[in-house]
Amino acid sequence: MTEYETLTYDRKGKIGYIMINRPDALNSVTDQFEDDMEEALLEFDIDEDAWVCILYGTGRCFCAGADIKQRFVNMTPQSRARRARGNSPDHRLGRSINWKPVIAAVHGYALGAGMSMAAECDLIVASEETLFGITETKRGVPGGGVWAKVSAFMPSKIATEMLITGEPISAGELYRLGLINRLVPTGKHLEAAEELAEKLLKTPPLASRAGVRITRRSWLHSVADAQMYNQPLKLHLSEDFQEASKSFVEKRPPEYHAR
C-alpha cells in the first residue's frame, strides 16, 4: 500500500479502508490532504481485491473542514486556484473508473470539506453526537457545491438553512431526513460501517456498481451548475472572505461589510 502524509489506505479482505490521519488538527483539509485523498481513492478504485471502501477519521472527529490558516489565511497559489475553481463536478468519487461503493463512517464533526466528502460517499454511517455543517458560508465562500450533493439525497429546506446560515445540524436530524443510513451510539460508527460493507459484499458486485454509478450522477450535474454559478462571484477575493478567516484565527467576532 502507498504511504501518504495525511491519511492511510489499507485493505482487510475485500474492504478497503481510507483513514484520515491529522488528529492534532481535527483532520482538517490542506493542499497536501487534497492530493493524498485523490490518490488514495484512485488506489482503492483500481485495487481489484477491494470491492467496497470505508472512509473514516482518526481522533476526535471525521473532518472539521478546511485548515483555515493554510487554506485561507496563508493561501498558496494552489489554494487560491482551488478556491477559484470551487468544487469540481468530476472530483474524487465523481471521477471513478470502477464505481465501487464507498461508505463514510462519521463521528464528531463533518464540517465544510468534511461534509462534502461524506455527502459524496454512497452510504453514510454516523454516531449520535456528530454535527454536520456547510460551514463554507461562515468562511465567506460559496457552499453551493456541498448543498448540491446534500440536496440530491435530502430534498428539504433544512439543506437551504444549512447553506445560508452555515450552522451545523445534528446527525439525528439528518438521519430523520434521510441523508444518513445508520445512526449509531458514540464509538460504534466504524463497526456499523463494517457491518454495512459486509452486506454489500453479498450482492453481485457489477450490479451494485451500476447502482453506484447512477446515484452519483444525481449530484454531479447539480455540482457542475453550482460551480458555474459561483465561480464568477470570486468571493475568495472579497473583504468579507478575508475578515471571516482572520476573525476565526484571531478568535474574535467578525465584522462584515458586504464587500
C-alpha positions as CSV (number, residue, x, y, z in Angstrom):
1,M,0.0,0.0,0.0
2,T,1.1,3.5,-0.7
3,E,2.3,5.7,2.2
4,Y,0.6,9.1,2.4
5,E,1.3,12.1,4.5
6,T,-2.2,12.9,5.7
7,L,-4.0,9.6,5.5
8,T,-3.6,5.8,5.2
9,Y,-5.0,3.2,2.8
10,D,-5.3,-0.4,3.9
11,R,-7.3,-3.4,2.9
12,K,-8.8,-6.3,5.0
13,G,-10.3,-8.9,2.9
14,K,-12.4,-7.2,0.2
15,I,-12.9,-4.0,2.3
16,G,-10.6,-1.0,1.7
17,Y,-10.0,1.5,4.5
18,I,-9.1,5.1,4.0
19,M,-8.3,6.7,7.4
20,I,-7.9,10.5,7.6
21,N,-4.9,10.9,9.8
22,R,-4.4,14.5,11.0
23,P,-5.9,14.1,14.5
24,D,-3.9,17.0,16.0
25,A,-5.6,19.3,13.5
26,L,-9.1,17.7,13.7
27,N,-8.4,16.1,10.4
28,S,-8.7,19.4,8.6
29,V,-8.0,19.7,4.9
30,T,-4.8,21.1,3.5
31,D,-3.5,21.2,-0.1
32,Q,-1.5,18.0,0.7
33,F,-4.6,16.4,2.1
34,E,-6.5,17.1,-1.2
35,D,-3.7,15.5,-3.2
36,D,-3.5,12.5,-0.9
37,M,-7.2,11.9,-0.9
38,E,-7.3,12.0,-4.7
39,E,-4.5,9.4,-4.9
40,A,-5.9,7.1,-2.1
41,L,-9.3,7.0,-3.7
42,L,-7.7,6.1,-7.0
43,E,-5.7,3.4,-5.3
44,F,-8.9,1.9,-3.9
45,D,-10.6,2.3,-7.3
46,I,-8.1,0.3,-9.2
47,D,-7.4,-2.3,-6.3
48,E,-9.0,-5.4,-7.8
49,D,-9.1,-7.1,-4.4
50,A,-11.1,-4.2,-2.8
51,W,-14.9,-4.2,-3.6
52,V,-16.0,-1.6,-1.0
53,C,-14.3,1.2,0.9
54,I,-14.8,2.7,4.3
55,L,-13.7,6.3,4.7
56,Y,-13.3,7.5,8.3
57,G,-11.2,9.8,10.5
58,T,-9.0,9.1,13.5
59,G,-9.0,11.1,16.7
60,R,-11.9,13.3,17.8
61,C,-13.7,13.7,14.5
62,F,-14.2,12.7,10.9
63,C,-13.1,16.1,9.5
64,A,-13.6,19.6,10.9
65,G,-13.3,21.3,7.5
66,A,-10.5,23.3,5.9
67,D,-7.3,24.1,7.7
68,I,-8.1,27.8,7.9
69,K,-4.5,29.1,8.3
70,Q,-3.2,27.0,5.4
71,R,-6.1,27.2,3.0
72,F,-7.5,30.7,3.7
73,V,-5.1,32.9,5.6
74,N,-1.8,31.8,4.2
75,M,-3.1,30.9,0.8
76,T,-0.7,29.2,-1.6
77,P,-1.2,29.6,-5.3
78,Q,-2.7,26.1,-5.3
79,S,-5.2,27.1,-2.5
80,R,-6.1,30.3,-4.4
81,A,-6.7,28.3,-7.6
82,R,-8.8,25.7,-5.8
83,R,-10.9,28.4,-4.2
84,A,-11.4,30.0,-7.6
85,R,-12.3,26.6,-9.2
86,G,-14.7,25.6,-6.5
87,N,-16.0,22.1,-6.1
88,S,-15.1,20.4,-9.3
89,P,-18.0,18.2,-10.6
90,D,-15.7,15.4,-11.6
91,H,-13.5,15.5,-8.4
92,R,-12.9,12.4,-6.3
93,L,-15.8,10.0,-6.5
94,G,-17.3,11.6,-9.5
95,R,-14.2,10.6,-11.5
96,S,-14.4,6.9,-10.7
97,I,-13.3,4.1,-13.1
98,N,-15.0,1.1,-11.5
99,W,-17.7,2.8,-9.4
100,K,-17.2,0.7,-6.3
101,P,-19.3,1.7,-3.3
102,V,-17.8,3.9,-0.6
103,I,-19.2,4.2,3.0
104,A,-18.5,7.3,5.2
105,A,-18.1,6.3,8.8
106,V,-18.5,9.7,10.5
107,H,-18.1,10.8,14.1
108,G,-17.5,14.1,16.0
109,Y,-17.7,16.7,13.2
110,A,-18.2,16.6,9.5
111,L,-18.0,20.3,8.6
112,G,-17.3,22.1,5.3
113,A,-15.0,19.9,3.3
114,G,-15.7,17.1,5.8
115,M,-19.4,17.2,5.0
116,S,-18.6,17.5,1.3
117,M,-16.6,14.2,1.5
118,A,-19.3,12.4,3.5
119,A,-22.0,13.6,1.1
120,E,-20.1,12.2,-1.9
121,C,-20.0,8.8,-0.4
122,D,-22.7,6.4,-1.4
123,L,-23.7,5.5,2.2
124,I,-23.2,7.3,5.5
125,V,-23.0,5.8,9.0
126,A,-22.8,8.4,11.7
127,S,-22.5,8.3,15.5
128,E,-25.2,10.2,17.5
129,E,-23.0,13.0,18.7
130,T,-21.9,14.0,15.1
131,L,-22.5,17.5,13.8
132,F,-22.7,18.2,10.1
133,G,-22.4,21.7,8.6
134,I,-21.9,23.6,5.3
135,T,-19.5,25.9,7.1
136,E,-18.1,27.4,3.9
137,T,-20.7,30.1,4.2
138,K,-19.2,31.2,7.6
139,R,-15.8,31.4,5.9
140,G,-17.1,33.8,3.3
141,V,-17.0,31.4,0.3
142,P,-19.8,29.6,-1.5
143,G,-21.1,26.3,-0.2
144,G,-23.3,25.6,-3.1
145,G,-21.3,22.5,-4.2
146,V,-21.8,20.8,-0.8
147,W,-25.5,21.9,-0.9
148,A,-25.9,20.3,-4.3
149,K,-24.6,16.9,-3.0
150,V,-26.8,17.1,0.1
151,S,-30.0,18.2,-1.6
152,A,-29.7,15.3,-4.1
153,F,-30.5,12.9,-1.3
154,M,-32.3,15.2,1.2
155,P,-34.8,17.4,-0.5
156,S,-35.6,19.7,2.4
157,K,-35.5,23.4,3.4
158,I,-33.1,22.2,6.1
159,A,-30.5,21.9,3.4
160,T,-31.1,25.5,2.5
161,E,-30.9,26.6,6.1
162,M,-27.5,24.8,6.4
163,L,-26.3,26.6,3.3
164,I,-27.3,30.1,4.0
165,T,-26.6,30.1,7.8
166,G,-23.5,27.8,7.9
167,E,-24.8,26.5,11.2
168,P,-24.3,22.8,12.0
169,I,-27.2,20.2,12.2
170,S,-27.2,17.1,14.3
171,A,-26.8,13.6,12.9
172,G,-30.1,12.7,14.4
173,E,-31.9,15.3,12.4
174,L,-30.2,14.3,9.1
175,Y,-30.9,10.7,9.8
176,R,-34.6,11.6,10.1
177,L,-34.5,13.4,6.8
178,G,-32.8,10.5,5.0
179,L,-29.2,11.7,4.4
180,I,-27.7,9.2,6.9
181,N,-28.2,5.4,6.5
182,R,-27.3,4.3,10.0
183,L,-27.4,6.3,13.3
184,V,-25.4,4.5,16.0
185,P,-24.1,5.1,19.5
186,T,-20.9,7.0,20.0
187,G,-17.9,4.9,19.2
188,K,-19.8,2.4,17.1
189,H,-19.6,4.1,13.7
190,L,-16.7,2.1,12.2
191,E,-18.2,-1.2,13.4
192,A,-21.6,-0.3,11.9
193,A,-19.9,0.7,8.6
194,E,-18.1,-2.7,8.5
195,E,-21.5,-4.5,9.0
196,L,-22.9,-2.5,6.1
197,A,-19.9,-3.2,4.0
198,E,-20.4,-7.0,4.6
199,K,-23.9,-6.6,3.4
200,L,-22.7,-5.0,0.2
201,L,-20.2,-7.8,-0.3
202,K,-23.1,-10.3,-0.6
203,T,-24.5,-8.5,-3.6
204,P,-23.4,-9.2,-7.2
205,P,-20.6,-6.5,-7.5
206,L,-21.3,-5.4,-11.1
207,A,-24.9,-4.8,-10.3
208,S,-24.0,-2.9,-7.1
209,R,-21.5,-0.7,-9.1
210,A,-24.2,0.1,-11.7
211,G,-26.3,1.4,-8.8
212,V,-23.4,3.5,-7.5
213,R,-22.9,5.0,-10.9
214,I,-26.5,6.1,-11.4
215,T,-26.8,7.5,-7.9
216,R,-23.6,9.6,-8.1
217,R,-24.9,11.0,-11.4
218,S,-27.8,12.6,-9.4
219,W,-25.4,15.1,-7.8
220,L,-22.7,15.5,-10.4
221,H,-24.8,17.8,-12.6
222,S,-26.1,19.9,-9.7
223,V,-22.5,20.4,-8.5
224,A,-21.5,21.5,-12.0
225,D,-24.3,24.0,-12.1
226,A,-23.2,25.3,-8.6
227,Q,-19.6,25.7,-9.8
228,M,-20.6,27.6,-12.9
229,Y,-22.8,30.0,-10.9
230,N,-20.3,30.5,-8.0
231,Q,-17.0,30.9,-10.0
232,P,-17.7,34.4,-11.4
233,L,-18.6,35.7,-8.0
234,K,-15.0,35.5,-6.9
235,L,-16.0,35.6,-3.2
236,H,-12.5,34.4,-2.3
237,L,-11.3,37.9,-3.3
238,S,-13.8,39.8,-1.1
239,E,-13.1,41.7,2.1
240,D,-15.7,39.5,3.9
241,F,-13.7,36.4,3.0
242,Q,-10.5,37.9,4.4
243,E,-12.4,39.0,7.6
244,A,-14.0,35.6,8.1
245,S,-10.7,33.9,8.0
246,K,-8.8,36.4,10.1
247,S,-11.5,36.6,12.8
248,F,-11.6,32.8,13.1
249,V,-7.9,32.6,13.6
250,E,-7.8,35.6,16.0
251,K,-10.8,34.1,17.9
252,R,-12.9,37.3,17.8
253,P,-16.4,38.2,16.4
254,P,-16.2,39.1,12.7
255,E,-17.2,42.5,11.3
256,Y,-18.6,42.2,7.8
257,H,-19.4,45.0,5.3
258,A,-20.8,43.0,2.4
259,R,-17.9,43.9,0.1
